Amino acid sequence: MERVIDAVLKSRKYPEQAYKVCMGILNLGKKYGNERFIQACVKANELGMCSLNRIESWIKEKLEKERHPQLDLEVCIPQHCNIRGSGYYNLK
């Protein structure tokens, strides 16, 4: 939660411009419960989307627990004779 507030404050030229947004974000915890609010803040930090509207929409639509495929990507390179490994590019 602290990182979300910090990101919002840093996103404005003058921190005073972000006070209402920060208060709105903090009030989401009271409105929807701290557990869901914290999960939404964690997701916002992971995705770099720290806005009041985004966080509130995730909570309203119960998407704060949903994992995004781009965060869970595992690189799987198929075996093929034309694919060079890291050793090929090792310049010594």
ROZA-406889 format. One record per atom (N, C-alpha, C): residue number from 1; atom name; x negated, y, z negated; residue in three letters. Coordinates in pm, whole numbers, plus 50000, padded with zeros to 5 digits. Each point is the difference from the previous one (the first is absolute). Example, Ala and Ser with C-alpha at 12.3 -4.5 7.8 and 13.67 -1.06 7.14 Angstrom:
<rs>
(1,"N",(48681,49431,49220),"ALA"),
(1,"CA",(50089,50119,50000),"ALA"),
(1,"C",(49910,50120,50000),"ALA"),
(2,"N",(50035,50105,50072),"SER"),
(2,"CA",(49918,50119,49994),"SER"),
(2,"C",(50077,50109,49927),"SER"),
</rs>
This chain:
<rs>
(1,"N",(49918,49882,50000),"MET"),
(1,"CA",(50082,50118,50000),"MET"),
(1,"C",(49912,50126,50000),"MET"),
(2,"N",(49892,49996,49923),"GLU"),
(2,"CA",(49913,50117,49993),"GLU"),
(2,"C",(49937,50030,50136),"GLU"),
(3,"N",(49966,49895,50073),"ARG"),
(3,"CA",(49939,50020,50132),"ARG"),
(3,"C",(50099,50062,50098),"ARG"),
(4,"N",(50126,49963,49989),"VAL"),
(4,"CA",(50102,50058,50088),"VAL"),
(4,"C",(50014,50148,49972),"VAL"),
(5,"N",(50009,50036,49872),"ILE"),
(5,"CA",(50013,50141,49963),"ILE"),
(5,"C",(49876,50076,50045),"ILE"),
(6,"N",(49884,49943,49979),"ASP"),
(6,"CA",(49875,50064,50042),"ASP"),
(6,"C",(49998,50022,50150),"ASP"),
(7,"N",(50044,49900,50077),"ALA"),
(7,"CA",(50002,50011,50146),"ALA"),
(7,"C",(50096,50110,50045),"ALA"),
(8,"N",(50115,50010,49933),"VAL"),
(8,"CA",(50097,50105,50035),"VAL"),
(8,"C",(49942,50137,49970),"VAL"),
(9,"N",(49936,50015,49885),"LEU"),
(9,"CA",(49940,50129,49963),"LEU"),
(9,"C",(49890,50040,50098),"LEU"),
(10,"N",(49920,49902,50044),"LYS"),
(10,"CA",(49891,50030,50093),"LYS"),
(10,"C",(50050,50024,50143),"LYS"),
(11,"N",(50121,49957,50029),"SER"),
(11,"CA",(50052,50016,50137),"SER"),
(11,"C",(50047,50141,50029),"SER"),
(12,"N",(50016,50080,49899),"ARG"),
(12,"CA",(50045,50138,50017),"ARG"),
(12,"C",(49882,50097,49986),"ARG"),
(13,"N",(50008,50110,50066),"LYS"),
(13,"CA",(49894,50100,49991),"LYS"),
(13,"C",(49992,50055,49859),"LYS"),
(14,"N",(50116,50025,49940),"TYR"),
(14,"CA",(50008,50048,49863),"TYR"),
(14,"C",(50077,49896,49918),"TYR"),
(15,"N",(49942,49950,49891),"PRO"),
(15,"CA",(50067,49897,49920),"PRO"),
(15,"C",(50140,50040,49952),"PRO"),
(16,"N",(50021,50129,49980),"GLU"),
(16,"CA",(50130,50047,49952),"GLU"),
(16,"C",(50113,49964,50097),"GLU"),
(17,"N",(49964,49987,50129),"GLN"),
(17,"CA",(50100,49964,50100),"GLN"),
(17,"C",(50048,49857,49984),"GLN"),
(18,"N",(49925,49917,49931),"ALA"),
(18,"CA",(50034,49858,49988),"ALA"),
(18,"C",(50070,49966,49869),"ALA"),
(19,"N",(50018,50096,49911),"TYR"),
(19,"CA",(50056,49968,49869),"TYR"),
(19,"C",(50140,49938,50008),"TYR"),
(20,"N",(50086,50054,50084),"LYS"),
(20,"CA",(50136,49945,50011),"LYS"),
(20,"C",(49997,49858,50055),"LYS"),
(21,"N",(49915,49976,50096),"VAL"),
(21,"CA",(49988,49866,50057),"VAL"),
(21,"C",(49951,49903,49893),"VAL"),
(22,"N",(49900,50041,49923),"CYS"),
(22,"CA",(49948,49915,49893),"CYS"),
(22,"C",(50107,49971,49895),"CYS"),
(23,"N",(50076,50099,49963),"MET"),
(23,"CA",(50109,49979,49903),"MET"),
(23,"C",(50105,49905,50057),"MET"),
(24,"N",(50029,50012,50128),"GLY"),
(24,"CA",(50094,49909,50064),"GLY"),
(24,"C",(49949,49857,49998),"GLY"),
(25,"N",(49871,49982,50027),"ILE"),
(25,"CA",(49941,49866,49997),"ILE"),
(25,"C",(50007,49943,49860),"ILE"),
(26,"N",(49964,50078,49900),"LEU"),
(26,"CA",(50004,49953,49862),"LEU"),
(26,"C",(50142,49966,49954),"LEU"),
(27,"N",(50097,50074,50049),"ASN"),
(27,"CA",(50140,49973,49963),"ASN"),
(27,"C",(50053,49870,50060),"ASN"),
(28,"N",(49934,49949,50104),"LEU"),
(28,"CA",(50042,49872,50058),"LEU"),
(28,"C",(49988,49887,49898),"LEU"),
(29,"N",(49901,50009,49913),"GLY"),
(29,"CA",(49982,49899,49896),"GLY"),
(29,"C",(50118,49997,49904),"GLY"),
(30,"N",(50053,50117,49968),"LYS"),
(30,"CA",(50116,50008,49911),"LYS"),
(30,"C",(50126,49951,50070),"LYS"),
(31,"N",(50010,50031,50128),"LYS"),
(31,"CA",(50121,49968,50076),"LYS"),
(31,"C",(50010,49852,50035),"LYS"),
(32,"N",(49888,49938,50040),"TYR"),
(32,"CA",(50003,49863,50051),"TYR"),
(32,"C",(49929,49898,49909),"TYR"),
(33,"N",(49936,50047,49896),"GLY"),
(33,"CA",(49927,49909,49912),"GLY"),
(33,"C",(49851,50003,50028),"GLY"),
(34,"N",(49922,49991,49894),"ASN"),
(34,"CA",(49854,50013,50014),"ASN"),
(34,"C",(49936,49889,50081),"ASN"),
(35,"N",(50050,49878,49986),"GLU"),
(35,"CA",(49936,49887,50070),"GLU"),
(35,"C",(50007,50019,50151),"GLU"),
(36,"N",(50118,50031,50051),"ARG"),
(36,"CA",(50015,50019,50145),"ARG"),
(36,"C",(49926,50125,50045),"ARG"),
(37,"N",(50001,50102,49918),"PHE"),
(37,"CA",(49931,50125,50031),"PHE"),
(37,"C",(49850,49976,50013),"PHE"),
(38,"N",(49941,49928,49906),"ILE"),
(38,"CA",(49857,49972,50004),"ILE"),
(38,"C",(49964,49914,50121),"ILE"),
(39,"N",(50082,49902,50032),"GLN"),
(39,"CA",(49974,49917,50118),"GLN"),
(39,"C",(50003,50085,50128),"GLN"),
(40,"N",(50094,50094,50007),"ALA"),
(40,"CA",(50008,50088,50116),"ALA"),
(40,"C",(49877,50091,50007),"ALA"),
(41,"N",(49951,50045,49885),"CYS"),
(41,"CA",(49879,50084,49998),"CYS"),
(41,"C",(49878,49921,50045),"CYS"),
(42,"N",(49990,49875,49959),"VAL"),
(42,"CA",(49889,49916,50043),"VAL"),
(42,"C",(50003,49984,50152),"VAL"),
(43,"N",(50120,49976,50052),"LYS"),
(43,"CA",(50015,49985,50145),"LYS"),
(43,"C",(49963,50130,50072),"LYS"),
(44,"N",(50042,50112,49945),"ALA"),
(44,"CA",(49969,50130,50060),"ALA"),
(44,"C",(49849,50022,50004),"ALA"),
(45,"N",(49931,49962,49893),"ASN"),
(45,"CA",(49854,50013,49997),"ASN"),
(45,"C",(49935,49911,50104),"ASN"),
(46,"N",(50045,49876,50011),"GLU"),
(46,"CA",(49942,49906,50096),"GLU"),
(46,"C",(50015,50050,50143),"GLU"),
(47,"N",(50116,50057,50030),"LEU"),
(47,"CA",(50028,50043,50136),"LEU"),
(47,"C",(49961,50145,50027),"LEU"),
(48,"N",(49967,50074,49895),"GLY"),
(48,"CA",(49967,50141,50016),"GLY"),
(48,"C",(50120,50085,50038),"GLY"),
(49,"N",(50118,49962,49953),"MET"),
(49,"CA",(50123,50072,50030),"MET"),
(49,"C",(50062,50049,49870),"MET"),
(50,"N",(49942,50103,49944),"CYS"),
(50,"CA",(50042,50050,49869),"CYS"),
(50,"C",(50096,50117,50015),"CYS"),
(51,"N",(50123,49973,50039),"SER"),
(51,"CA",(50100,50105,50010),"SER"),
(51,"C",(50124,49960,49922),"SER"),
(52,"N",(50071,50098,49950),"LEU"),
(52,"CA",(50121,49975,49921),"LEU"),
(52,"C",(50102,49923,50080),"LEU"),
(53,"N",(50025,50042,50122),"ASN"),
(53,"CA",(50102,49934,50082),"ASN"),
(53,"C",(49964,49855,50031),"ASN"),
(54,"N",(49874,49975,50030),"ARG"),
(54,"CA",(49957,49864,50033),"ARG"),
(54,"C",(50014,49908,49878),"ARG"),
(55,"N",(49953,50044,49885),"ILE"),
(55,"CA",(50006,49919,49879),"ILE"),
(55,"C",(50145,49974,49960),"ILE"),
(56,"N",(50083,50104,50006),"GLU"),
(56,"CA",(50141,49983,49963),"GLU"),
(56,"C",(50072,49906,50096),"GLU"),
(57,"N",(49969,50009,50129),"SER"),
(57,"CA",(50067,49911,50096),"SER"),
(57,"C",(49959,49855,49978),"SER"),
(58,"N",(49873,49974,49965),"TRP"),
(58,"CA",(49959,49863,49969),"TRP"),
(58,"C",(50077,49946,49881),"TRP"),
(59,"N",(50017,50083,49898),"ILE"),
(59,"CA",(50070,49955,49880),"ILE"),
(59,"C",(50148,49977,50031),"ILE"),
(60,"N",(50063,50094,50071),"LYS"),
(60,"CA",(50142,49986,50034),"LYS"),
(60,"C",(50026,49874,50082),"LYS"),
(61,"N",(49912,49970,50093),"GLU"),
(61,"CA",(50017,49886,50089),"GLU"),
(61,"C",(49936,49873,49945),"GLU"),
(62,"N",(49949,50009,49877),"LYS"),
(62,"CA",(49938,49886,49931),"LYS"),
(62,"C",(49885,49941,50081),"LYS"),
(63,"N",(49917,50087,50055),"LEU"),
(63,"CA",(49885,49959,50081),"LEU"),
(63,"C",(49868,50018,49928),"LEU"),
(64,"N",(50004,50042,49873),"GLU"),
(64,"CA",(49875,50029,49930),"GLU"),
(64,"C",(49914,49876,49978),"GLU"),
(65,"N",(50062,49881,50000),"LYS"),
(65,"CA",(49924,49877,49980),"LYS"),
(65,"C",(49955,49938,50132),"LYS"),
(66,"N",(50058,50044,50111),"GLU"),
(66,"CA",(49972,49941,50130),"GLU"),
(66,"C",(49855,50026,50041),"GLU"),
(67,"N",(49935,49897,50047),"ARG"),
(67,"CA",(49864,50013,50049),"ARG"),
(67,"C",(50005,50033,50149),"ARG"),
(68,"N",(49908,50081,50043),"HIS"),
(68,"CA",(49993,50034,50141),"HIS"),
(68,"C",(49900,49909,50069),"HIS"),
(69,"N",(50034,49951,50117),"PRO"),
(69,"CA",(49909,49908,50070),"PRO"),
(69,"C",(49862,50059,50026),"PRO"),
(70,"N",(49992,50131,50025),"GLN"),
(70,"CA",(49869,50057,50029),"GLN"),
(70,"C",(49909,49999,49878),"GLN"),
(71,"N",(50055,49986,49880),"LEU"),
(71,"CA",(49918,49991,49881),"LEU"),
(71,"C",(49952,49857,49974),"LEU"),
(72,"N",(50070,49902,50055),"ASP"),
(72,"CA",(49969,49861,49975),"ASP"),
(72,"C",(49934,49931,50120),"ASP"),
(73,"N",(49944,50078,50088),"LEU"),
(73,"CA",(49938,49942,50120),"LEU"),
(73,"C",(49877,49920,49964),"LEU"),
(74,"N",(49992,49885,50054),"GLU"),
(74,"CA",(49880,49920,49991),"GLU"),
(74,"C",(49948,49983,50141),"GLU"),
(75,"N",(49879,50040,50021),"VAL"),
(75,"CA",(49943,49991,50134),"VAL"),
(75,"C",(49964,49855,50027),"VAL"),
(76,"N",(50058,49948,50105),"CYS"),
(76,"CA",(49975,49863,50039),"CYS"),
(76,"C",(49951,50002,50145),"CYS"),
(77,"N",(49872,49977,50016),"ILE"),
(77,"CA",(49943,50001,50133),"ILE"),
(77,"C",(49996,49856,50052),"ILE"),
(78,"N",(50060,49976,50113),"PRO"),
(78,"CA",(50000,49863,50053),"PRO"),
(78,"C",(49860,49960,50046),"PRO"),
(79,"N",(49972,49873,49995),"GLN"),
(79,"CA",(49872,49948,50047),"GLN"),
(79,"C",(50003,49995,50153),"GLN"),
(80,"N",(49900,50058,50059),"HIS"),
(80,"CA",(49992,50003,50145),"HIS"),
(80,"C",(49855,50023,50039),"HIS"),
(81,"N",(49956,49942,50109),"CYS"),
(81,"CA",(49860,50009,50038),"CYS"),
(81,"C",(49958,50142,50041),"CYS"),
(82,"N",(50094,50086,50039),"ASN"),
(82,"CA",(49967,50135,50042),"ASN"),
(82,"C",(50002,50101,49885),"ASN"),
(83,"N",(50033,49956,49881),"ILE"),
(83,"CA",(50005,50092,49886),"ILE"),
(83,"C",(49866,49993,49927),"ILE"),
(84,"N",(49936,50117,49986),"ARG"),
(84,"CA",(49870,50006,49936),"ARG"),
(84,"C",(50017,50028,49850),"ARG"),
(85,"N",(49920,49938,49921),"GLY"),
(85,"CA",(50003,50023,49856),"GLY"),
(85,"C",(49920,50123,49960),"GLY"),
(86,"N",(49998,50030,49872),"SER"),
(86,"CA",(49928,50116,49951),"SER"),
(86,"C",(49849,49989,50022),"SER"),
(87,"N",(49948,49879,50004),"GLY"),
(87,"CA",(49858,49980,50022),"GLY"),
(87,"C",(49954,50045,50138),"GLY"),
(88,"N",(50088,49999,50097),"TYR"),
(88,"CA",(49965,50041,50135),"TYR"),
(88,"C",(49960,50147,50004),"TYR"),
(89,"N",(50065,50081,49919),"TYR"),
(89,"CA",(49978,50144,50003),"TYR"),
(89,"C",(49898,50045,49897),"TYR"),
(90,"N",(49938,49906,49930),"ASN"),
(90,"CA",(49901,50032,49899),"ASN"),
(90,"C",(49871,50044,50070),"ASN"),
(91,"N",(49974,50128,49996),"LEU"),
(91,"CA",(49884,50056,50070),"LEU"),
(91,"C",(49883,50007,49904),"LEU"),
(92,"N",(49897,49922,50029),"LYS"),
(92,"CA",(49879,50001,49915),"LYS"),
(92,"C",(49880,50029,50083),"LYS"),
</rs>
